[in-house]
């Protein structure tokens, strides 16, 4: 009975994800009035550097880094680019792409963020877009991308693997959206520095 129950739960999750995907794409929502932020996703120095470069030319934008470098490595990067500490929020709660969004969502809502410029590696854009559509889109937060072009061979593009990861992430995203539960066991909370 255990395997049959697990299969039923999986099929129900997939059906829910497909229905929710259709609903979210066609559900009319008005973008929230509010501010724009730069949201860096990932733990590489070039994410902080590209976020800082964007902030240099847009002095009204604040930066949020989700699961970036430790503060003692990240803060000097922003200082080097002339970005004041008051414009940068570092959050180290996320464990993966989904939790990059779910852990930072309370902060975005509390600060009335209406738009996010997502900074991530080029190989991560498709997965990030799928999850941003679910997590941010359901809250009326719009987004755009500023991808960092990487030559990281470890993440060479494989369309079949990428599709599977995106589908898995979408199922997790919809489960989180409708139930607050993340099957991977990550919990959202707050731990900003």
DOKOL-501075 format. One record per residue (C-alpha): chain; x, y, z; residue in three letters. Coordinates in steps of 0.5 Angstrom, whole numbers, plus 500, padded with zeros to 3 digits. Layout:
BEGIN
  mol    u    v    w  type
    A    X    Y    Z   Ala
...
***
This chain:
BEGIN
  mol    u    v    w  type
    A  500  500  500   Unk
    A  506  505  501   Unk
    A  508  505  494   Unk
    A  501  506  491   Unk
    A  500  512  496   Unk
    A  506  515  494   Unk
    A  504  514  487   Unk
    A  498  517  488   Unk
    A  501  523  492   Unk
    A  506  524  486   Unk
    A  500  524  481   Unk
    A  496  529  485   Unk
    A  502  533  486   Unk
    A  503  533  478   Unk
    A  496  534  476   Unk
    A  495  540  481   Unk
    A  502  543  478   Unk
    A  499  543  471   Unk
    A  492  546  473   Unk
    A  496  551  477   Unk
    A  500  553  472   Unk
    A  494  554  467   Unk
    A  491  558  472   Unk
    A  497  563  474   Unk
    A  498  564  466   Unk
    A  491  566  465   Unk
    A  489  569  471   Unk
    A  489  577  471   Unk
    A  492  580  476   Unk
    A  495  587  477   Unk
    A  502  589  478   Unk
    A  503  592  485   Unk
    A  505  599  486   Unk
    A  512  599  489   Unk
    A  519  599  488   Unk
    A  524  595  484   Unk
    A  530  591  487   Unk
    A  536  587  485   Unk
    A  535  580  487   Unk
    A  542  576  486   Unk
    A  541  569  486   Unk
    A  547  564  488   Unk
    A  553  564  492   Unk
    A  559  566  487   Unk
    A  562  573  487   Unk
    A  560  575  480   Unk
    A  553  575  482   Unk
    A  555  580  487   Unk
    A  559  584  482   Unk
    A  554  584  477   Unk
    A  549  586  482   Unk
    A  553  592  484   Unk
    A  554  594  477   Unk
    A  547  595  476   Unk
    A  546  598  482   Unk
    A  552  603  481   Unk
    A  548  606  475   Unk
    A  541  605  478   Unk
    A  542  609  485   Unk
    A  535  608  487   Unk
    A  535  601  487   Unk
    A  537  596  493   Unk
    A  540  590  493   Unk
    A  538  583  496   Unk
    A  543  577  495   Unk
    A  539  570  497   Unk
    A  544  565  499   Unk
    A  551  569  497   Unk
    A  557  569  499   Unk
    A  559  570  507   Unk
    A  558  577  509   Unk
    A  565  578  510   Unk
    A  567  576  503   Unk
    A  561  580  500   Unk
    A  561  586  504   Unk
    A  568  588  501   Unk
    A  565  587  494   Unk
    A  560  592  495   Unk
    A  564  597  498   Unk
    A  569  596  492   Unk
    A  563  598  487   Unk
    A  561  604  492   Unk
    A  555  601  494   Unk
    A  553  603  501   Unk
    A  552  598  506   Unk
    A  545  600  507   Unk
    A  543  599  500   Unk
    A  545  591  501   Unk
    A  541  586  504   Unk
    A  544  579  505   Unk
    A  540  573  506   Unk
    A  543  566  507   Unk
    A  537  562  508   Unk
    A  536  559  501   Unk
    A  539  552  500   Unk
    A  536  551  492   Unk
    A  533  555  487   Unk
    A  526  555  490   Unk
    A  528  557  497   Unk
    A  532  563  494   Unk
    A  525  565  492   Unk
    A  521  563  498   Unk
    A  525  565  504   Unk
    A  526  572  501   Unk
    A  518  573  499   Unk
    A  516  575  506   Unk
    A  522  581  506   Unk
    A  519  583  499   Unk
    A  512  583  501   Unk
    A  514  587  507   Unk
    A  518  592  503   Unk
    A  512  593  498   Unk
    A  517  590  492   Unk
    A  513  590  486   Unk
    A  519  588  481   Unk
    A  525  584  482   Unk
    A  531  584  477   Unk
    A  534  577  478   Unk
    A  541  576  477   Unk
    A  543  569  476   Unk
    A  548  565  472   Unk
    A  545  564  465   Unk
    A  545  556  466   Unk
    A  540  558  471   Unk
    A  535  563  468   Unk
    A  530  557  465   Unk
    A  529  554  472   Unk
    A  529  561  476   Unk
    A  524  564  471   Unk
    A  519  557  472   Unk
    A  520  559  480   Unk
    A  519  566  479   Unk
    A  513  565  475   Unk
    A  510  561  481   Unk
    A  512  564  487   Unk
    A  513  572  485   Unk
    A  508  572  480   Unk
    A  502  569  484   Unk
    A  504  575  489   Unk
    A  503  580  483   Unk
    A  511  581  483   Unk
    A  514  582  476   Unk
    A  521  580  474   Unk
    A  526  581  469   Unk
    A  533  578  468   Unk
    A  540  580  468   Unk
    A  544  574  467   Unk
    A  551  573  468   Unk
    A  554  569  462   Unk
    A  558  564  465   Unk
    A  563  558  462   Unk
    A  562  554  467   Unk
    A  563  547  464   Unk
    A  560  543  470   Unk
    A  553  546  468   Unk
    A  553  545  461   Unk
    A  547  545  458   Unk
    A  543  539  457   Unk
    A  536  540  455   Unk
    A  533  533  457   Unk
    A  536  534  464   Unk
    A  534  541  465   Unk
    A  527  540  463   Unk
    A  526  534  468   Unk
    A  529  539  474   Unk
    A  524  545  471   Unk
    A  518  540  472   Unk
    A  521  538  479   Unk
    A  522  545  481   Unk
    A  515  547  478   Unk
    A  511  541  482   Unk
    A  515  543  489   Unk
    A  513  551  487   Unk
    A  506  549  486   Unk
    A  506  545  492   Unk
    A  509  550  496   Unk
    A  504  556  494   Unk
    A  498  552  495   Unk
    A  500  548  502   Unk
    A  506  552  504   Unk
    A  510  545  504   Unk
    A  516  544  501   Unk
    A  517  536  499   Unk
    A  525  537  499   Unk
    A  524  539  507   Unk
    A  526  546  506   Unk
    A  523  551  511   Unk
    A  522  559  509   Unk
    A  524  563  515   Unk
    A  527  570  516   Unk
    A  535  571  517   Unk
    A  537  577  514   Unk
    A  544  580  516   Unk
***
